[in-house]
Every structure is written in structure tokens, then in C-alpha cells.
Amino acid sequence: LQCEVCLPRQIASVAIDSSTFTRIRDDATAFNLQVALKSNADIVLEMPALELTLTDSSDQPVLRRVLKREDTNAPAELAAHGEWNGVVKLEVPEVADRVTGYRLVAFYP
């Protein structure tokens, strides 16, 4: 049957507890995204993906990226009432000079 049983997905039980998006000083086109995810579920959940939207000075999107757990080196699961903290380096030479802000959303693809 080639069935696959995955961990539960409850995006309403996952919150972005904190995040920062900062330019790396030595590299004008690279940024670090730091993020902390927190679960308020009573069960282990599948680690969600992240959608990062970089914005310009008018808060208009200039680039969107989906970061799967493999991109963030996150574990496959988020423990019951657990937390995960990670840092992701992003190179965005095509829009780096226009980036002034960001939006971050956790979701299940």
C-alpha cells in the first residue's frame, strides 16, 4: 500500500515565540534569521515549515522563501510543550539592498 504515517500536525498549537532577522556585518548580502518555536500541544507534533517574507521600506514584499525543516536543521518533531531555537543564514544578493523588514509564518505544507 506504500502508506506513510506522519506525526500529527496542529498548527494552532505552534507559535513563533520570538524571531530576529539581522544583516551579517561582514557580508552585505547575507542575513541571519533567529527563530524560537513553541508548542502548547500535549502531544509530539511534526515540525512545521516557515515562510519568510522580506519587505522593503514600504512594507512591500521583495522576496518570499519557504524554509523546510531540512533548511533550518530543525528536528523532525516538536516535543509536547517543547521549544526549538534555530539560526539560519540566508544569502539574498538579488534584493539585499532593498530589505528593511520581514514577516515570518509557521505552516504545514
Order of alpha helices (4+ residues) and beta strands (2+ residues): beta-beta-beta-beta-beta-alpha-beta-beta-beta
